[in-house]
């Protein structure tokens, strides 16, 4: 990662070379950054304060994940108790088989709740727990993007394929990316709800004071 550019705390970064910014925007790539899956609008944009914005996991997703894990956990506990009470040790295979499922679900919930924060006070976009830790320690070598380098917020449509045993489903997902001053891009979130991702991208661009590159405007 290039050496971070210091940004005045509490102020939105203002690019010094507008002609250069226009040139970067004109040549920015519109190829998707991610693979063929979608996050199904797992995060939503929120303003924590006048100087801090973040993408948080939606309450509906949290409730559904918690309910699913609770039901599986209750089944594991109940089935284990039943097997022990009847001395049917072979029945313990079922809860043992489900334990990795519970562990995987907990890991997904933990991973999804990493910070996705735009902090004008520090001047950085924080995209991971490693980034938050580095910022606390006074380092800028991992998980941080200087907001002074962000020149635009971009939406990129991406064709996705979901396969099952009998059916193949095709749908569109939409990436929300940051465009940096050298043309590099950083993915923030993506999901299949075009209207919501456009709303979130517009709010983020207004918060950062940058251009908003909308795929709909590009197609017009």
C-alpha distance (Angstrom), angle and dihedral (degrees) to the residues before:
residue distance angle dihedral
X1 . . .
X2 3.85 . .
X3 3.78 116.7 .
X4 3.82 109.2 -81.1
X5 3.80 119.5 -104.7
X6 3.77 114.0 -132.7
X7 3.80 115.4 -118.0
X8 3.83 124.3 -163.5
X9 3.79 108.8 -102.3
X10 3.80 115.8 -106.3
X11 3.83 94.1 12.4
X12 3.75 130.0 102.5
X13 3.82 111.6 -113.6
X14 3.81 114.4 -107.6
X15 3.83 117.1 -158.3
X16 3.82 110.4 -127.0
X17 3.80 96.2 -150.5
X18 3.80 108.5 54.2
X19 3.80 93.2 173.5
X20 3.79 89.0 54.7
X21 3.80 90.8 48.7
X22 3.80 91.0 51.9
X23 3.81 89.7 50.7
X24 3.81 91.5 51.5
X25 3.81 91.9 48.7
X26 3.80 92.1 47.9
X27 3.81 91.6 54.1
X28 3.81 100.2 37.4
X29 3.79 116.6 131.8
X30 3.81 120.2 -111.5
X31 3.78 95.5 -163.4
X32 3.84 114.9 120.3
X33 3.79 115.8 -102.4
X34 3.80 97.9 -154.2
X35 3.80 137.7 58.1
X36 3.79 129.6 -98.6
X37 3.81 100.7 -72.7
X38 3.79 130.4 87.0
X39 3.79 133.7 -140.5
X40 3.84 92.4 -137.3
X41 3.79 93.2 -132.4
X42 3.77 94.8 -58.1
X43 3.83 92.0 163.0
X44 3.79 135.9 45.0
X45 3.81 131.2 -161.2
X46 3.81 117.4 -108.3
X47 3.80 135.6 171.5
X48 3.80 110.3 -129.0
X49 3.82 91.4 -178.2
X50 3.81 140.7 -28.1
X51 3.82 88.4 -78.5
X52 3.80 101.5 36.6
X53 3.80 134.0 58.2
X54 3.78 129.1 173.0
X55 3.77 145.4 175.4
X56 3.79 111.0 -120.7
X57 3.78 130.5 -169.5
X58 3.81 108.6 -98.5
X59 3.81 118.4 -105.5
X60 3.81 91.6 -126.5
X61 3.81 91.9 55.7
X62 3.80 91.1 46.6
X63 3.82 91.7 50.1
X64 3.81 93.5 48.3
X65 3.79 93.3 46.9
X66 3.79 92.0 47.2
X67 3.80 92.6 48.0
X68 3.81 92.8 48.9
X69 3.80 93.1 48.9
X70 3.82 91.8 45.2
X71 3.81 91.8 52.9
X72 3.80 93.0 47.9
X73 3.80 90.6 45.7
X74 3.81 92.6 50.9
X75 3.78 90.2 48.7
X76 3.82 91.2 51.3
X77 3.81 92.5 49.1
X78 3.80 94.0 44.5
X79 3.80 95.3 45.5
X80 3.82 91.3 46.6
X81 3.81 91.3 51.1
X82 3.80 90.8 48.8
X83 3.81 92.5 49.8
X84 3.82 92.4 49.4
X85 3.81 93.6 46.6
X86 3.82 91.1 52.5
X87 3.81 94.2 39.1
X88 3.79 88.3 -125.6
X89 3.77 96.8 146.4
X90 3.79 93.4 173.4
X91 3.82 88.4 65.5
X92 3.80 89.1 66.5
X93 3.81 87.7 77.3
X94 3.81 89.7 78.9
X95 3.84 98.3 57.5
X96 3.81 90.6 39.4
X97 3.80 88.2 54.9
X98 3.82 90.9 51.5
X99 3.80 96.5 48.3
X100 3.84 93.1 81.7
X101 3.81 87.7 51.3
X102 3.80 90.5 55.9
X103 3.79 91.3 44.5
X104 3.79 91.5 49.7
X105 3.79 91.5 49.5
X106 3.79 92.1 50.7
X107 3.81 90.5 49.2
X108 3.82 91.6 51.7
X109 3.80 90.7 50.6
X110 3.81 90.4 49.0
X111 3.81 94.1 47.0
X112 3.82 94.0 47.6
X113 3.78 91.4 53.6
X114 3.78 95.7 61.0
X115 3.82 113.9 123.9
X116 3.81 119.5 -81.5
X117 3.80 97.3 178.4
X118 3.81 135.9 158.9
X119 3.81 105.8 -158.8
X120 3.81 116.0 -173.7
X121 3.80 91.5 -175.6
X122 3.78 94.2 62.5
X123 3.81 93.3 28.4
X124 3.81 95.2 -127.2
X125 3.77 142.8 114.1
X126 3.82 105.4 -135.6
X127 3.80 111.9 -155.3
X128 3.81 104.6 170.7
X129 3.78 145.7 21.0
X130 3.80 87.4 -101.8
X131 3.80 88.7 57.7
X132 3.80 92.9 49.9
X133 3.80 89.9 48.7
X134 3.81 92.1 48.0
X135 3.80 91.5 50.9
X136 3.82 91.4 51.3
X137 3.80 88.7 50.8
X138 3.79 93.4 48.5
X139 3.83 94.4 -110.0
X140 3.80 127.3 128.1
X141 3.80 100.4 -173.5
X142 3.81 101.3 103.2
X143 3.82 139.9 32.4
X144 3.82 95.1 4.0
X145 3.81 133.5 108.3
X146 3.84 119.4 -171.7
X147 3.80 108.9 -120.9
X148 3.82 88.7 -144.7
X149 3.81 86.9 70.2
X150 3.82 95.4 53.9
X151 3.82 110.1 99.8
X152 3.81 100.9 165.7
X153 3.79 147.2 6.9
X154 3.80 111.8 -130.2
X155 3.81 135.7 -163.4
X156 3.81 116.1 -153.7
X157 3.82 122.5 -175.0
X158 3.79 116.3 -138.0
X159 3.80 129.1 -168.1
X160 3.82 111.8 -129.5
X161 3.78 132.3 -166.2
X162 3.81 124.4 -155.5
X163 3.79 115.0 -169.2
X164 3.79 130.0 -164.9
X165 3.80 132.6 170.3
X166 3.80 93.1 -83.1
X167 3.78 108.3 14.3
X168 3.79 141.2 48.4
X169 3.80 116.6 -155.4
X170 3.79 123.8 -163.8
X171 3.79 122.3 -163.1
X172 3.79 141.6 150.3
X173 3.77 126.7 -102.4
X174 3.80 125.8 -172.4
X175 3.79 126.3 -138.9
X176 3.78 121.0 -148.5
X177 3.82 105.3 -150.9
X178 3.79 136.7 176.5
X179 3.80 116.3 -131.5
X180 3.82 113.6 -147.0
X181 3.79 128.6 -151.5
X182 3.82 92.5 -99.6
X183 3.82 93.8 50.9
X184 3.81 94.7 -100.9
X185 3.79 116.0 134.9
X186 3.80 133.2 -145.9
X187 3.79 122.2 -158.9
X188 3.81 115.0 -133.1
X189 3.83 104.7 174.6
X190 3.79 139.1 -30.0
X191 3.78 135.9 -162.8
X192 3.78 143.1 153.8
X193 3.83 99.5 -103.9
X194 3.80 102.1 96.5
X195 3.80 95.9 -175.2
X196 3.80 93.6 51.7
X197 3.80 96.0 44.5
X198 3.82 89.8 50.3
X199 3.80 90.0 51.1
X200 3.80 91.8 49.2
X201 3.82 92.6 46.0
X202 3.81 91.7 50.3
X203 3.80 91.7 49.7
X204 3.80 91.7 48.2
X205 3.82 92.6 48.9
X206 3.82 90.3 50.0
X207 3.81 90.8 48.4
X208 3.81 92.6 50.5
X209 3.80 94.7 38.8
X210 3.81 92.7 -126.1
X211 3.79 137.3 128.3
X212 3.80 119.5 -79.8
X213 3.82 113.0 -138.4
X214 3.79 105.8 -160.3
X215 3.79 119.6 -169.3
X216 3.81 89.6 -146.9
X217 3.82 91.9 57.9
X218 3.80 89.4 47.8
X219 3.81 91.5 53.8
X220 3.83 93.3 48.3
